[in-house]
Amino acid sequence: MSEYIIKNGHVFDPVQKIKGDKKDIAIKDGKIVEASEVSSSAKSINAKGKTIMAGAMEIHAHVAGPKVNAGRWFRPEDKIFDSHKKPGMTRIEGGKSIPTVFKTGYEYARMGYTFAMEAAMPPLYARHVHEEIHDTPIIDEAALPVFGNNWFILEYLKNREIENTAAYIAWILNQTKGYGVKIVNPGGTEAWAWGLNCLTINDPVPYFEITPAEIVTGLMEANEYLGLPHSVHIHQNDLGNPGNYKVTLDTLRLAEKVKPKNDFGRDQVMHSTHLQFHAYGGESFANIESKAKEVMDYVNSNEAITFDTGNVTLDETTTMTADGPFEHHLCSLNHLKWFNVDVELETAAGIVPYVYSPNVSVNAIQWAIGLELALYAKDPMRCFITTDHPNAGPFTRYPRVMSWLMCAKTRNERLNTFKNADKIIDRTTLAEIDREISLYELAAMTRAGPAKSLGLSKDFGGLKPGMNADIAIYNINPEKLPTKGEDYEKAFSNVAYLFKDGKICVKDGTVVDNGQKKTFWVDVKVNPNKQVRHDVVEKFLKYYSVNEGNYSVPDDYAPHQHIISLDATHA
Amino acid sequence: MTKVVKDVICPFCGTLCDDVEITVSDDNKKIISVRNACAIGAEKFNHTSLPGRVTRPRMRQPDGTFKEVSYDEAVDWTAKTLVNARKTLMYGWASTSCQAMSVGHEIAEKIGGIVDNCATVCHGSSLIAIQDVGVPSCTLGEVKNRADRVIFWGCNPAHAHPRHMSRYSIFPRGFFTVKGHKGRKIYCVDCRYTDTARCADEFIQVQQGYDYELLNAFRTAARGEVLPDTVGGVPKEKIYEIVEELKGGRFGVIFFGMGLTHTMGRNHNIDIAIALTRDMNDFTKFNIMAMRGHWNVTGSGQVLAWQYGFPYAVDLSRRTKARYQTGETTSVDLLIRNEVDACFNIATDPGAHFPIDSVVSMSKKPTVTIDPHINMSTEISDLHIPVAMVGVEVGGCAYRMDNVPIETRKVVDPPDGMLTDVELLTKINERVDELMGAK
């Protein structure tokens, strides 16, 4: 494999605490090595006046699977003005808010991303998720199966059976080639199967007589019992509703009860996703206001929590979530088309197109809250930038979100030119914040932080010798930082170089190699569990519509697997 | 010694039963018996060993007869036809695997083909309606476990999806439906008394062509508004009565078929059926589902969607963008307007399903048909390339009518030397590359 040495660039790497110093980065056999280890024939890349970071890691996006694809095909209008072929080794790319698999892979790569986590995989549809991951070029991917409304989980946790819960999680991860434990609207989505919902953490789930608080706590305990690389990854109850920050704080406090236990260097027990949607005050959309400060005061004080922002980008987009009742509710607000799928024994999903308009106060307030969360975050290693793609906006807008965070002038220009600017400034605290995120902090928020939260910090998210050679080089000169947000946006949209596994995949924004993408999943060994085996057999015999023998994801769906194996057999 | 293969997926209809058991000879060559499948499904498996099966490509001769040719010759002829044509209709895909579709789309993107599947003459109108208003739906297991109100509207699963009723919709006992059939109320809306109607508690005979009006009346009744004395031949008292029963249920579902998609109103019929379903969600839980026909037509829509963003009729003829416009990029219309100059049929039989004018149009163009069987399309083709049967002689992914993907199983070996769809398409793709590189 080729050797490279990247010279004269400014390196930003929280893993080694390098804050923009000039340092040569050497690559050999797909790994980063000491500069002395490459031969004289190593190809030299001149990165003078450029910024070097590890490949960015997406911790939460809906990029593959049944609801993403339903969003694609039931919105042909999303492609009408956006289907094209760019120069380079590419296929046709299409779609604005829900790009096709090809566009998804290329666009992430062009922005310097080398990994994306599909945020919600219904186990029954795992094969679909993996078929799409298979077809997505360049980037590594993994998927989180959803557990928060699964009948097995509800039944085990009703009786506080943590060991059985853990054994079942291990079985599902193995069957679905899944990465960790996702929770979406715990209990609420099961209630939705009867057209109901759970709006606080103490609302009982119909029939199962368990509360969301019990589900979340139990899944956290099971997650730590297994010692999985990632913590539970939670989309909380009561998403998107005014006044929901109280439910959010109640949920976050559940993390105080559990201690992290794993061999992956992960410190949190809960990852709270798209927190922007959960930080609303007020009693109705008429008087909705930001509670980002209150939520962040708590998050800053509890090191057992990581979160991602869910920044609103002020675009037309397509909302999609396993929070079925929320999408039904959203449809009643905007009266656009509504797609829903309830999945037997496991979960549900809904999809509704949505236009975030700068002229609508609620949307502008949402925009401000997303930015406030990141700007109030004291530890950039626990705060990650997302748009909950495509829910608050497409991931292709990350460069713009970064420009708002890194340039107060750009941010304030946007804030002050909203149609109802006075109202937005009054209901939020954004105007009072002058913090600008630095390149070093950004590297933590998009590289080292997500890698640590996902339990991948040994090999990813940094530029230390020995780590995987996933490297992004941007046309940003830290000695002469851009003064305009749009310059940041341009630079972050098109890398000068993207190395993936030590190979140049993107050069000057053009895809030159489709790389060899890998599928990450976690294989946990647990003690044989007769109870869980019995329950699996019974549920497939009686209640599932497929046989157990046809449930798992065949190996050839993921030709290049990165399997994280761990032993959770307890004596 | 024979052996039994379990959990076999039936490659016939969109019900995609996955509990078939097949006894095969110990040399993996012959199917001895088929258990659990319906009559049509069993026939599909038994088909493999019918005498007279074509196992090598056949090329049309000047005198109209077919002559056996090698796979290499067939691949070469096909690739040349694709490369030379300006616009090729690549139709079918509904009876092959998603893996094969992926290779096919790669070819289509290079040569500027139009990829269409049999939704174009089937549930295409449902897809259009869903693009207009969305759809509240669920997996079939949800129906089994929860549904207590089931409506079959313009569909006849007793004949078209024979095990649908026993596996999912009428008879099974589920978690919250322990009484099975007794706990469900079944409605059948049709213009004639079908065998499905015989299984229903209530048969509602709608006057032919009045489905839209009747669905509209259900919506009107649900809102408590005034109805005329009869709508589509159904007395208003009946309509009010049924709507109250539906509202009183815990979980309702509408299954619909060609009776809605291909009668007057077409996509508008589906549109209003979905609107009724949405309305009913204000009172109880309600879902609706299309009874997809071919076993993997849903899969073709899925693969096209994740690769190009549209579920059928995807026009790649510009090579740099994907277009989709019903009526413009749909097969029947393209053929009738003579807008394509070659036809590539795979895993579906347009000769049997398309209007005669489009079949005549197809017969006048260079046409290749890739299909395990002799069918009406092979008989108007210049080249027939037989392949192994997906789901019987080779595995591959398929999507059920509720979009649940299931990997089908290989049960027996294909006849010696026969290629699978993936193998054949990969060879064609490679040959296309060679030809285009030389151009």
Chai-1 contact restraints between the chains, C-beta under 6 A:
chainA,res_idxA,chainB,res_idxB,connection_type,confidence,min_distance_angstrom,max_distance_angstrom,comment,restraint_id
A,P66,B,N403,contact,1.0,0.0,6.0,A-B,restraint_1
A,N69,B,Q302,contact,1.0,0.0,6.0,A-B,restraint_2
A,N69,B,A305,contact,1.0,0.0,6.0,A-B,restraint_3
A,N69,B,W306,contact,1.0,0.0,6.0,A-B,restraint_4
A,R72,B,A305,contact,1.0,0.0,6.0,A-B,restraint_5
A,R72,B,G309,contact,1.0,0.0,6.0,A-B,restraint_6
A,W73,B,A305,contact,1.0,0.0,6.0,A-B,restraint_7
A,W73,B,P311,contact,1.0,0.0,6.0,A-B,restraint_8
A,F74,B,I130,contact,1.0,0.0,6.0,A-B,restraint_9
A,F74,B,Q131,contact,1.0,0.0,6.0,A-B,restraint_10
A,P76,B,Q131,contact,1.0,0.0,6.0,A-B,restraint_11
A,P76,B,F310,contact,1.0,0.0,6.0,A-B,restraint_12
A,P76,B,Y324,contact,1.0,0.0,6.0,A-B,restraint_13
A,K79,B,G309,contact,1.0,0.0,6.0,A-B,restraint_14
A,S83,B,K321,contact,1.0,0.0,6.0,A-B,restraint_15
A,S83,B,A322,contact,1.0,0.0,6.0,A-B,restraint_16
A,H84,B,K321,contact,1.0,0.0,6.0,A-B,restraint_17
A,K85,B,T320,contact,1.0,0.0,6.0,A-B,restraint_18
A,I92,B,A322,contact,1.0,0.0,6.0,A-B,restraint_19
A,G94,B,Y308,contact,1.0,0.0,6.0,A-B,restraint_20
A,G94,B,G309,contact,1.0,0.0,6.0,A-B,restraint_21
A,G94,B,A322,contact,1.0,0.0,6.0,A-B,restraint_22
A,G95,B,G309,contact,1.0,0.0,6.0,A-B,restraint_23
A,T100,B,Q307,contact,1.0,0.0,6.0,A-B,restraint_24
A,T100,B,G309,contact,1.0,0.0,6.0,A-B,restraint_25
A,V101,B,W306,contact,1.0,0.0,6.0,A-B,restraint_26
A,L124,B,V404,contact,1.0,0.0,6.0,A-B,restraint_27
A,R127,B,P405,contact,1.0,0.0,6.0,A-B,restraint_28
A,H128,B,P405,contact,1.0,0.0,6.0,A-B,restraint_29
A,E132,B,W306,contact,1.0,0.0,6.0,A-B,restraint_30
A,W194,B,K285,contact,1.0,0.0,6.0,A-B,restraint_31
A,G195,B,K285,contact,1.0,0.0,6.0,A-B,restraint_32
A,K337,B,V133,contact,1.0,0.0,6.0,A-B,restraint_33
A,K337,B,G134,contact,1.0,0.0,6.0,A-B,restraint_34
A,W338,B,G134,contact,1.0,0.0,6.0,A-B,restraint_35
A,F339,B,G134,contact,1.0,0.0,6.0,A-B,restraint_36
A,F339,B,V135,contact,1.0,0.0,6.0,A-B,restraint_37
A,N340,B,P136,contact,1.0,0.0,6.0,A-B,restraint_38
A,V341,B,S137,contact,1.0,0.0,6.0,A-B,restraint_39
A,D342,B,C138,contact,1.0,0.0,6.0,A-B,restraint_40
A,D342,B,E142,contact,1.0,0.0,6.0,A-B,restraint_41
A,V343,B,T139,contact,1.0,0.0,6.0,A-B,restraint_42
A,E344,B,T139,contact,1.0,0.0,6.0,A-B,restraint_43
A,E344,B,G141,contact,1.0,0.0,6.0,A-B,restraint_44
A,E344,B,E142,contact,1.0,0.0,6.0,A-B,restraint_45
A,Y543,B,N145,contact,1.0,0.0,6.0,A-B,restraint_46
A,Y543,B,F175,contact,1.0,0.0,6.0,A-B,restraint_47
A,Y544,B,G141,contact,1.0,0.0,6.0,A-B,restraint_48
A,S545,B,L140,contact,1.0,0.0,6.0,A-B,restraint_49
A,S545,B,G141,contact,1.0,0.0,6.0,A-B,restraint_50
A,V546,B,D18,contact,1.0,0.0,6.0,A-B,restraint_51
A,N547,B,D7,contact,1.0,0.0,6.0,A-B,restraint_52
A,N547,B,D18,contact,1.0,0.0,6.0,A-B,restraint_53
A,N547,B,D19,contact,1.0,0.0,6.0,A-B,restraint_54
A,G549,B,D7,contact,1.0,0.0,6.0,A-B,restraint_55
A,N550,B,D7,contact,1.0,0.0,6.0,A-B,restraint_56
A,N550,B,D18,contact,1.0,0.0,6.0,A-B,restraint_57
A,N550,B,I406,contact,1.0,0.0,6.0,A-B,restraint_58
A,P554,B,E407,contact,1.0,0.0,6.0,A-B,restraint_59
